[in-house]
């Protein structure tokens, strides 16, 4: 199996199961034009996020890591009219692109907040914010364990926590890695496994984004 074949299969799935969407295409073009890194989720991964949110019956969604808002659009489309999505972005430049993309997608339920995510999350905890039904963690990996700790404070029994990019091309199994990204993901998964209020799994994926994977954790009590 090769990267070319993985990408071709993703393209087949996308063409078959995810109808062409100019709003999403425009979001990617705007992100590219602004020089944002090309690390948004693939279309079939975005559709998976939407389906997870719909299956969850999510009314309140928290996204940690906005980039250009591509995954935000997928998640936002799962919300009812009275739903709410809060997405956190460290870069003001990225946030500006995301806000324009969300406006084009006609998603007034989505709010972009700029600043270090840990600071914003701590503020939300201090404000006794209403719990979120789904949390998508897709930001700087060294902080993943801290994001999980805050997510647990901002969710309720039955909430779903999704972690992206947890396989890292297979490097996640290297306990001796000096890469803080790898160690952050490992600590995140170990915390997930050990936490008494979580039941979880992780899946490996291959596709247009290469060899990676995601974790799913349900808050149990």
C-alpha atoms as one frame of an Amber mdcrd trajectory, in Angstrom:
protein
   0.000   0.000   0.000   1.263   3.483  -0.864   0.341   7.064  -0.065  -0.883
   7.414  -3.658  -3.299   4.520  -3.173  -4.494   5.790   0.219  -5.238   9.166
  -1.344  -7.025   7.585  -4.300  -9.302   5.625  -1.960 -10.053   8.769   0.058
 -10.879  10.574  -3.199 -13.241   7.736  -4.154 -15.009   7.829  -0.778 -15.292
  11.618  -0.918 -16.687  11.682  -4.447 -19.178   8.916  -3.655 -20.333   9.851
  -0.151 -19.597  13.556   0.244 -21.270  15.692  -2.442 -19.312  18.614  -3.868
 -19.616  21.606  -1.555 -18.492  25.020  -2.759 -18.563  26.521   0.735 -16.079
  23.961   2.036 -13.935  24.252  -1.097 -13.896  28.037  -0.688 -12.799  27.648
   2.933  -9.797  25.604   1.839  -8.938  28.055  -0.950  -9.114  30.995   1.452
  -6.898  29.189   3.939  -4.342  28.391   1.228  -4.400  31.985  -0.044  -3.711
  33.243   3.471  -0.738  30.905   3.813  -2.229  28.687   6.508  -0.609  25.250
   6.866  -2.418  22.559   4.884  -3.291  20.424   7.901  -7.092  20.618   7.941
  -8.981  17.348   8.230  -9.777  15.493   5.003 -13.351  15.772   3.665 -14.295
  12.253   4.767 -12.846  12.988   8.218 -14.860  16.196   8.359 -17.997  14.255
   7.481 -17.153  11.789  10.250 -17.004  14.673  12.741 -20.387  15.891  11.531
 -21.897  12.423  11.880 -20.439  11.987  15.367 -21.953  15.305  16.436 -25.310
  14.350  14.920 -25.287  10.893  16.536 -24.378  12.575  19.812 -27.311  14.977
  19.418 -24.872  17.754  20.258 -26.266  21.198  21.041 -23.002  22.617  22.379
 -19.638  21.872  20.758 -16.142  22.947  21.798 -13.301  22.827  19.287  -9.711
  23.339  20.429  -7.734  24.425  17.367  -9.580  26.314  14.623  -7.026  26.894
  11.851  -9.162  28.183   8.920 -12.445  26.841  10.248 -12.782  23.885   7.850
 -13.527  21.312  10.558 -15.560  23.980  12.345 -17.936  24.153   9.394 -18.419
  20.389   9.408 -19.146  20.399  13.136 -21.319  23.502  12.969 -23.560  21.944
  10.348 -24.537  19.265  12.857 -25.987  21.808  15.270 -29.656  22.693  15.631
 -30.658  26.319  15.052 -30.362  27.057  18.778 -27.005  25.273  19.098 -23.633
  26.811  19.899 -20.071  26.061  18.812 -17.044  27.666  20.448 -13.737  27.233
  18.646 -10.399  28.345  20.098  -7.505  29.640  17.995  -4.130  30.951  19.144
  -3.416  32.954  15.970  -5.350  36.137  15.248  -4.502  35.780  11.544  -5.899
  32.261  11.397  -8.973  33.350  13.342  -9.699  36.112  10.825  -9.670  33.581
   7.989 -11.894  31.248   9.993 -14.429  33.965  10.784 -14.750  34.827   7.107
 -15.161  31.160   6.220 -17.824  30.681   8.905 -19.693  33.758   7.721 -19.683
  32.386   4.170 -21.008  29.091   5.547 -23.815  30.994   7.317 -23.060  29.550
  10.732 -23.961  32.258  13.262 -23.919  29.579  15.974 -20.118  29.418  15.734
 -17.893  31.740  17.787 -14.111  32.039  17.330 -12.084  33.124  20.362  -8.461
  34.156  19.976  -5.740  33.456  22.497  -3.853  30.583  24.109  -6.407  27.804
  24.428  -5.396  26.872  27.966  -6.078  30.421  29.120  -9.490  30.471  27.460
 -10.363  27.029  28.816  -9.361  28.047  32.342 -11.548  31.127  31.982 -14.487
  28.996  30.834 -14.068  26.695  33.834 -14.001  29.705  36.144 -17.177  31.044
  34.574 -19.008  27.780  35.323 -19.814  27.466  31.616 -22.684  25.196  30.585
 -21.248  21.770  29.696 -20.392  20.873  26.110 -21.800  17.758  24.457 -18.785
  17.207  22.189 -15.181  18.385  22.378 -12.795  18.123  19.407  -9.118  18.455
  20.398  -6.930  19.333  17.405  -4.313  21.841  18.510  -0.693  21.773  19.720
  -0.078  18.197  20.859   2.281  18.876  23.806  -0.685  20.510  25.569  -3.095
  17.651  24.826  -3.045  16.300  28.411  -3.946  19.770  29.726  -6.673  20.150
  27.104  -8.137  16.837  28.215  -8.129  17.898  31.858  -9.993  21.098  30.978
 -12.361  19.235  28.666 -13.336  16.988  31.552 -14.224  20.086  33.557 -16.349
  21.423  30.713 -18.349  18.304  29.857 -20.981  16.089  31.502 -21.724  12.360
  31.685 -22.474  11.286  28.125 -20.291  13.908  26.457 -17.883  12.817  23.713
 -14.221  13.885  23.495 -12.450  13.357  20.164  -8.674  13.632  19.876  -7.103
  14.054  16.431  -3.679  12.996  15.126  -2.878  10.456  17.845  -0.848   7.971
  15.765   1.744  10.334  14.303   2.833   7.956  11.542   3.317   5.202  14.108
   5.715   7.202  16.280   3.246   7.148  19.171   4.634   3.759  20.258   8.132
   5.219  20.812   8.261   5.743  24.567  11.832   7.068  24.295  11.005   9.768
  21.749  12.458  13.189  22.488   9.731  14.809  20.384   7.388  16.801  22.668
   4.556  16.207  20.211   4.903  12.431  20.584   5.209  12.637  24.350   2.193
  14.951  24.510   0.064  12.468  22.583   1.304   9.565  24.705   0.510  11.420
  27.931  -2.908  12.334  26.545  -3.697   8.693  25.730  -2.350   7.449  29.056
  -4.458   9.992  30.937  -7.475   8.969  28.883  -6.888   5.297  29.674  -6.392
   5.839  33.390  -9.191   8.316  34.045 -12.071   6.774  36.023 -14.655   8.928
  34.251 -13.714   7.963  30.696 -14.273   4.949  28.502 -12.273   5.193  25.298
 -10.625   3.697  22.262  -8.234   4.846  19.531  -8.195   3.952  15.852  -5.458
   3.998  13.223  -6.298   5.601   9.892  -4.708   5.856   6.467  -5.752   8.243
   3.715  -4.930  11.508   2.035  -3.516  12.754   5.359  -1.140   9.798   5.586
  -0.902   7.330   8.444  -2.479   8.675  11.616  -5.546   8.134  13.799  -7.929
   9.525  16.365  -9.229   8.748  19.849 -12.804   8.654  21.083 -13.664   8.991
  24.746 -17.090   9.083  26.410 -17.529  10.739  29.783 -19.207   8.155  31.989
 -19.792   9.921  35.280
